[in-house]
Amino acid sequence: MILDTIDFEVVQRETSKLPEIDFDNIPFGKVFADHMLCATYENGKWGNTQILPFGDIQMSPATSMIHYGQSIFEGLKAFRTEDGQIAVFRPEENWKRMNKSAKRLCMPGVPKEIFIEGMKRLIDLDRGWVPTKEESSLYIRPFLFATDAMLGVKPSQSYMFMIILAPVGPYYSKPLHLKIETKYTRAAMGGVGAVKAAGNYASALYPAQLAAEEGIDQLIWTDGKEHKYLEEAGTMNMMVVINKTLITPPLTSTILPGITRASFLELAREEGYNVEERPITVDEVIGACKNGSLEELFGVGTAATIAQVDKLTHEDQTFQLPQISSREISNTIGTKLVNIKQGRVEDPRQWNTHI
Ligand SMILES: *Cc1c(COP(=O)(O)O)cnc(C)c1O
């Protein structure tokens, strides 16, 4: 059934899968909303934008994305606000970042009308999929990949952009045990660590698996040259509080510019906290663990907003970090950020887009 042909085609699913979903037990990333958005890039232009029933896609075994990895993605969330509206947190920032990732991987940027308007139309159509339970949300996954059926190593000429939606519950339930990784590297200077390339995740799996065998939840990545500076915590940006100062690594070519990171820093500065964006050495953090000046350590990202860390392993030493309830900055700013996202407080910067 074609509902609207003004901007793009919408083919609606005949029967919704919504009644089958148990919103109290949603396995992360395995349940998808009824519809998806697709657009294609061919002969130098975007077109063929469609909203279709969620389903499999067909492609050639020679599809260049499979072989050479021109594949990037974004991740953001829609929340059900108290008045029943739907709020999406800073989607334009994801659109801008996706286009930066695209440029780094020789891919075409996605027009705003397709990314933002398409996302709004898709969420509006599947608005029943935005959970009403607190802490639950609708995870939005836009992604772009090369579709040329060709084994030559060169930028693909054709691409597909898609958005899929997945209702999700709370991400991390308990504080994390992290280990400072000093052998493997997530990102190298001049590489693709600052963009959301699919391959960054692939290369992190093996070291994370080795750590998991020791009971470690995630790794703190260090710089690829000397393993001397802390970079990110798993797939989150990392922050520490030492002597009442909030410190996070500066945005270099090895750090992903997180939207949660930027929002958190803006709120922390507004609240009057000391904030420093500067390199943090492993020695500084371990020293602060030992002398008791390390007050907070946490990750920030869309999935969890704030993920508290309560144990830190470095080589053969494990430190128990201060109690979560004692952590002033992450608790104050984290709560503020979550309240803005869920529409419980004023949003003077208009970070939310309402649907
Ligand atoms: C996506 C991502 C983040 C967090 O970015 P947000 O925009 O805050 O979700 C941090 N680090 C890495 C490596 C990421 O891929």
The ligand as an SDF file (V2000), in Angstrom:
LIG
                    3D

 15 15  0  0  0  0  0  0  0  0999 V2000
   29.7140    5.9340   19.3040 C   0  0  0  0  0  0  0  0  0  0  0  0
   30.9570    5.9690   20.1050 C   0  0  0  0  0  0  0  0  0  0  0  0
   31.0880    6.7670   21.2660 C   0  0  0  0  0  0  0  0  0  0  0  0
   29.9450    7.5380   21.8760 C   0  0  0  0  0  0  0  0  0  0  0  0
   29.3740    8.4950   21.0490 O   0  0  0  0  0  0  0  0  0  0  0  0
   27.9270    9.0810   21.4070 P   0  0  0  0  0  0  0  0  0  0  0  0
   27.6550   10.0340   20.3060 O   0  0  0  0  0  0  0  0  0  0  0  0
   28.0420    9.7470   22.7210 O   0  0  0  0  0  0  0  0  0  0  0  0
   27.0060    7.9160   21.4530 O   0  0  0  0  0  0  0  0  0  0  0  0
   32.3090    6.7900   21.9220 C   0  0  0  0  0  0  0  0  0  0  0  0
   33.3410    6.0570   21.4760 N   0  0  0  0  0  0  0  0  0  0  0  0
   33.2590    5.2750   20.3870 C   0  0  0  0  0  0  0  0  0  0  0  0
   34.4400    4.4850   19.9570 C   0  0  0  0  0  0  0  0  0  0  0  0
   32.0680    5.1980   19.6690 C   0  0  0  0  0  0  0  0  0  0  0  0
   31.9960    4.4090   18.5920 O   0  0  0  0  0  0  0  0  0  0  0  0
  1  2  1  0
  2  3  1  0
  2 14  2  0
  3  4  1  0
  3 10  2  0
  4  5  1  0
  5  6  1  0
  6  7  2  0
  6  8  1  0
  6  9  1  0
 10 11  1  0
 11 12  2  0
 12 13  1  0
 12 14  1  0
 14 15  1  0
M  END
$$$$
